[in-house]
């Protein structure tokens, strides 16, 4: 209808995504969805006539030629809607919004490992970046069958082989998140490695030795919580993820979300103490969001008491001391009082 090549239209759509004025919802084929800001972008656009037949469509810009997606000073990319309907606010990563950076790494076939304390937004970022995501929640009980598939009894009393998330994402060219990947046994993870290297294939021994070849768009990304008991980042696993990104809480975002400023200040102080090795725990964005919900329901006093109560036992006295100092009155863990 426009008289432009599909490549040119795709480049325009990618520009809208980088500016936060559209979201990418599919990779094979590429598909896009308008956001609340798309109409404003369209209103500001200047239409031009179609190119002459002799015109050669411009080649996609190289990485070096692309306009930095973070934009000029003061520009903020718009929030990205996650599959659950919640909004994710992009953060900076290598002069790009983190969502766009992950999408470019996927296009380049570079696996990514995100690591940091629980509640810092690792899963939220990945869900925002990849709407076609399938997630495997890793733990010590995860088996090869949980990844590849296994026989399951059907309604007729027989058995049929049901493919697992790894095979599904390979066949459909989708993204696979290994959440808490370092809690999964290395022997189980070994079943995944052939799909991540140059072969991009796995053999399903339990299903007639079938060979599965990854479709275009297949991508593996993982999350790792270094402080969680039992989490071990093996050399074999680390070597498969060429990019490893540390994720901490964005306390400026907590302020922008109108979370109690004193609670945010306490969290910052505890994070500083944590970096200095004085405590092992600090409230992350997840705890701060919960803090505000509790404060809205039970009041700020109860929310601060709960903040002390959720701290690990070995850090609770230190947390209570910092909260007490910030509020100017003693605060202890939230507990039941006398009978009413």
Protein Blocks (a to p, Z undefined) as FASTA:
>chain_A
ZZpafklmmmmmmmmmmnopaccfbfbdcdddddfklmmmmmmpccdddddfklccdddd
dfklpccfkbpehiacdddddfkopacddddeehiafklmmmmmmmnopacddeddehio
mmmmmmmmmmmbccddddfkbcfklmnopcdddfkopacddddfklmmmmnopacddehk
llpcfklmmmmmmmmmmnopacdfknooiacdddehiacdddddfklghiacdfklmmmm
mbacdddddfklmmmnopafklmmmmmmmmmmmmnopacbdcdfklmmmmmmmmmmnojk
lmmmmmmmmpcfklmmmmmmmmmmmnopacddddddddZZ
